[in-house]
Amino acid sequence: MSSILIINARVVNEGRILEQDVLIKNGLIEKIGGDLKHFAADKIIDAAGKYLLPGVIDDQVHFREPGLTHKATIYSEAKAAVAGGVTSFMEMPNTVPNALTQSLLEDKYQIASQTSLANYSFFMGASNDNYDEVMQTICPDVCGIKIFMGSSTGNMLVDAPEVLEKLFANAPCLIATHCEDEPTVRQRTEMFKQQYGDNVPYNIHALIRNEEACYKSSSMAVELAKKHGTRLHILHISTGEETELFEVGSYGNSTVSESDKRQKRITSEACVHHLWFDAEDYHRLGAQIKCNPAIKAPHHKEKIFQALLDNRIDVIATDHAPHTWEEKSKGYWAAPSGLPLVQHSLNIMLEFVQQGKISIERVVEKMSHAVADVFQIDRRGYIREGYWADLVLVDLNQPTTVTKENILFKCGWSPLEGNTFQSGITHTIVSGHLVYANGVFDESERGKRLYFTRTV
């Protein structure tokens, strides 16, 4: 593995921005300092004028392999990820077949080891009838256990109260939940079918999968976690009401300390589409932004953003979920839920930086530091000597326009098409390998499996 020396970078790390050089050897950050230009390296990157960030860790993606590879593959979506500054991902179990056994879970790791340009981990899936398999999960090797408490495919809806109790009481590691109350969603689906028939406006999606459905399920998950002392992570918060379920913490409105995040028992995630879009966008984008939980009225995204800033919400992710254009072009009832985002999540958050809504230091905290701490990932998420070199260089003065020609998702489309972001991603380093530089990929090495140092 070649050594890399990055010079003249504005290093954004642990709440500070410092002019520093970074030396990378054997996949790790060997030295960080004010002037390392005298060190020899195989590659030298002059980062003058650019910001060096820890690589983004996306804790929720759907890369569709195995079984749904007409939509996406681990290779295609990981390639899009690294082009967007995402160096590590955690992928969901609702592939085909569902990852409900340890053997099927390991199959996904084998695919990633051969094809993924980014670092990777995969959630073990839970169902109403695979409790024994879930209990065999080896915690240092797997990011967590995924429970769909609403809205899933195959055999992955967990709605049996006795199973939920057992899982929350005995789970060997972190539980991540999709929270929507299924009876509420079904009842409202039938109500709107009777009202509209087949001619349904897309903004009805926010009313079918409404605030009540989300809050009812999320509050149940929090109650179960408090009852059993479970390490719980609630995914894709989509309502202002749900943000009240989480504590600000003793750290107030300041940057959260690493120890605070590692000790916090109940954490949560916001996704970029719930910050960027709102229900008014259904008129323009229709099925392109149909997702579960639904994008809702404008006031919700403001409340979610505020909860990010006061640390009630801990991390930012994508829930990247591609479908073909043909699938998305169907009518409301037939069009699947989910949208592709992993290539542009950092662009979105840097746009909020340009607008003055959040600092670049807080973006790094929410997309890198906090994810590493919440999941207790081994030696990633920070720019520290001895840590894996997962790094991204960004230029805040390099506009990026999303077009069909530069979209790397296998599905070939994005709801962001036509948007011009003020910032661009210029280089991405994954486990010490310069995989992406100014639009050119070096695919000679693959990403590495993530490991976890579980203490709580």
N, C-alpha and C positions, 0 to 999 in steps of 0.2 A: 504494500500500500504506500503510495507516494506521500511525502510530507508537504504541508501547505503552510505558507506564511501569509497572513492577512495583515496589511499595514495601513495606518492612517484611518482606521475605522472609528466611527462614533458608536461605541459599544453600549447597548441598552440592556441593563441587567440589574436585577435586585433593587429597583427603584431609582437607579442613577444612570446618567449618560456620561461616559468618559471617553476621551480620545485615547485609544489603545491599539496595540498590535496583538495578534493572537497566533501562536505557533501550534500546529497540529501534527502529531506523529502517531503512527500505528492506530489510527482511528480515534485517538483521544486528544483532548486539549492538553498540551504539555506545558505551555507557558503563556501567561498573559502579562503584558507590561507596557510601559510608556514608550519604549524604544527597543524593539527587537530586530532591527534591520540588519544587525551584524550576524544573525543566525542564518545558517544555510538551509534551504528548502528546495524541493523539486519544483514546486509551483509557488509563485508570488502573486498575490492579488492586491492591487492598490485600490483601497476602498475609500479614497478621499472623497468627501462629500456624501458618502452613503452611511446608512445605519446598519450595524450588525446586531441581529436579534437571535436569541435561541430559536431553533426551529419550532414551528407550530406543532402541537400535539392535538390531533382531533380525536376526541373520545367517543365519537358516534358517527359511523359511516356504514353504508350498505353498498358493498362492492359486487354483490350479486353472484359470486362464484363460490360453490358450484351450482349448476342447475338453471341459472337465469342469464347465461352468458350472451344471449342476444341483446341484453340491456347494457352489460358492463362485464369487465373481468378485473381481477385483482391487478393484473399488469396495467391495463388501460387507465384505471382510476388512480392507481398509485403514481403513475406517470403524470397525470393531471395534477395530483396533489403536490408533488415536488416542484412542478412549475409554478405553483402558487405559494411556495414556502412552507408547505406542510411536510415535515420530516418523519412523523410517526402517526399511525392511525390505530384505532380500536374498532373492529368490525363486528356487526351484529349477526345473530344466529339464524335469522329467518331466511336463509338460503334454501335450496332444494337439493337434497333433503335438509330439513331443519337440523341444526347442530345440537341434537338432544342426547347424544351419547359421546363418551370420551373419544371413541374411535372416529366418529364423524367430525368432531372438533379437531382432532389431530390431522385429519385429511386437509383441512383448510390451512393449517400451519405448513404442511408439506408443499402445497401449491404456492404459498407466499414465499417460502424459502427459495423457490426456483424462479419466481417471476416478479416479485415486488421490488420496485426501486426505492421504496420508503420502508422504514422500520414498521413492525406490525405486531398486533396482538388481536385475539379473537375472544369474544364473550361466549361462555357456556350457556346454552339455552335451557330454560325451565319450562315445564308443562304441568298439566294436572296429574301426570302419571310417570314422571321420570325422576322422582325424588332421590332414589338410590344412586343414579348416575350423577346427579348434581353434587351429591355429597362426596364423590370421588375426585372432585376438582382439586388440582394441585395448585395452591394459591400463589406460590412464587412464580409460577409459569403462565398464569392466566389473569387477564385484567379484571375479570369479575363474572358474576352471574346475571344474566338478563332475564327480567320478568316482565312480560307484556300483561299489564293489568287492564288492558283494553286495546283494541285495534291491532290485530295481527293476522298472519296467514298460517295455513297449515294447522298444526296441533299446538300452537304456542300461546294461546290465550289461557292465562292462569286465573280462573274465577272461582275455584273451589275454596271456601273459607278455611277449611282444615288444612289444605295444602299450603296456602299462604302463611298460616300460623307456623307450620313446621319449617318452611323455608326461612322465614324471618327469624325464627328462634334458633336455627341450627346452621345457617349458611356458613361455610368455612371461610368466605371472603366477602368482599364488597358486593352488594346487590345494586344493580342499576335498573330503574323501572321506567316503563312507558305508562303514564297515568291518564286514562280516560275511563269514565264509568260506562261500561258496555251497555247495561240496561237503559241508561239515559240516552245514549247515542241511538240505540235501536228504536226506542219509542219515538224520538224526534225524527228519525229517518222515515218511519211509517207515516207520521203526521204530515211531513212535507211531500211525501209521495202522493198522498191523498189530495193535498192542496194543489200541487203543480203537475202531477203526472210525469211525463217524460221531458217537458219543457221547463227545465229548472235553471234559474240564473245562478251563476257560480258563487255569488256572495252569500247564498244560502248555506254554504259549507260552514261558515263561521257560526251560523245559528243552529245547525244540526249538531256539530261538535262544539258545544257552547261552553261558557264559563262554568256552569254548574257541573257538567261532566268532568271537566279537568279538576276542579277544586275537590269534588267529592272523592275522586280516586287518589289524588295527591295527599289529601288530609288523612285518608285511610292508611296510606303507606307510611306517613310520618308517625301516626299513632302506633302502628305495628312496630316500627323501628324503635320508638321510645319505650314501648312495652318490653321488647326483647333485647335492647342494647345493640341493635343491628347497625352495621356500617352501611348506610343507605345513600345512594346518589340518584336524585330524580332528574331525568332527562327532559330536555326541550320544554322549559316553562313557557307557557304561552298566554298567561293571564296575569293581570295585576293582583287579583285576589290571591293567587297562589304564592306570590312573593311574601305575603304576610305570614306564611308558614315557617319562614326561616329567620334565624336570629342574625342580627348585625354582628354581634360578638364584641368582646371587650376592646378590640382594636379600633372600634369606631369607624371613621371614614378614611383612615390612613391605609397605606399599603399593608396587606395582611402578612404577618410573619409566617415563615415556613412551618414553625412548630404549631401555630394556631391551625393551619390548614390540615396538618397531619393528624391533629388530635380531634378535629371536628367530626362528629359521628354522622351528622345528616348534612349533605351537601347537595348542590343543584347546578344545573346547566342552563344557559340560554343559547339559542341558535341564531346565526346571523340573519336568517330570513325573517324571524320574528322581531328583529331590530330594524330591518331595512324596509320590509313591505308592511302594508296593513290592508284592511278589508276593502278600501277604495281601489286597490290595485286589481281586484278580481274583474272589474269592468274592462280593464286593459289587457290582462294576462290570462284570465280564465283558468283553465286546467293546469297551466304552467306552474301556478303557485298553489294548486290543491295539494294539501299535505295534512298529515295527522301528527300531533294536534294542529288544528286549523290556525291559519293567520287570521287575526281578529281585528276589531275596531281600533282606530288610531291611538286611543288613550292607553291601550294595553302595552304597545311597544315603548311608550314613554315611561310607564311604570316599571317595565322590565329593565330598561336602561338605568333607571334610578337605582334599582335593586342591585345591578352590577356595580355601580359606583359606591354604594354603601356596604358592599360585600355580603348581602344576603344571598346573592347568586354568585357562585364561585368561579365558574369556567364558561368559556365561549367555544362552541363547536358548530357543526354544520348539519348533522343528520342527512348528509349527502345520500340521495336516493334516486338514481336515474331510471327513467323509463324511455322507451323509444318514442319518437314523435308520432308514429302511427297509433300507439297506445294512448298517448296524451290527447290525440285529436278526436277521441270518441266523446260522446255526450257525457253529461255530468255523472250519471249513475255508473257508467262503464269505465270512465277514465280513472286510472289508478292514482293513488296519492304518493307524493314524493317529488323532489326536485333536485337537480345536480348543482352543487355549490362548492365542492372542495378546492377547485382551482382558484376561486376568487374570494375566499373568506378573509384572508389577510388584506386583500385590496379593499374590501368593504370596511374593515375596522380601521385601516389607515385613512380612508376617506372621512370617517368620523373624527379622526385625529386632525385632519385638515380643517374640518368644520368647527373645531374647538370643543367637541362634545366629550372627549376623553383624551388623556395623554398617551403618548406612545409607551411610556413606562407601564401604565395600567393595561394597555393592550398586551404587552409581553407577560404581565402577571397573569392575566385571565386566559391567554392562549397557550402559555408554556409553563411558567412556574407553578401555577395553581393546579394544572392538570397533573403535573409530575408529583405534586404533594398529595393531592386527593387520592390518587391511585398508588402512591408510594412507589413510583417507577425508579428503578435502579440507575443512578448516575445520568439522568437526562433532564431536560427542561431548564437548565441553567448554563451560563457561561462560566465554568469553574475549571481550574486545573484538576486533571484526573477524571473529568467527566467525558462522556462520549461527545465527539464534535458533531453535533446537530445544529447547523447554523444557517441563517438566511441573511443575505444582503438586500436592502431595499433602498430605492432612490425615491425620495419624496417629490422629486421634480421630473419624473419620467412618466408622462401620461400613458395609461393603458386602456385601450378601447376593446371591449369584448365583441368579437366578430365570429362568424361561423368558421373562418379560416384559422383562427387561433384557439378555438375550443378543442380541448384534448379529450373530453369525455367520449366514450364510445357512442353514446346516444346522439352526439353531434349538435346539441342545442343547449341553451341556457336562458332562464328568465331574465338574465342580466344583459342579454345581447343588445348592443347599441349604447350601453352605458360607457362613459369614459371616466375612469378613475384617475386621480391626480398622481398616484404613486405606482411604481412598478417593482416587481421582484426581479433582481438581476442574477443572483447566484444562490444555489441551494447545495449545502453540504450535508450528506447523510452518513453518520457513523464514520466521519473522516474522509469520505469520498465525495469529490466535486462532481455531482451528478447532473447539475444544470447550471449553465453559464451563458447569459445573454441569448437565450433561445435555443441553445445547442445542448443536447443530452450526451452524457457519457454513460452508457449502460453496461459497462464492463464489470460492475459489481452490483450486488443486491443488498437491500436493507437487511437489518438484523432483527431477530425476535426480541421483544421487550421482556424484561424480567422485573420482578417486584419485591421490595423489601418490606413485607408486611409486619407492622408492629401493633396495629390496632384494627 
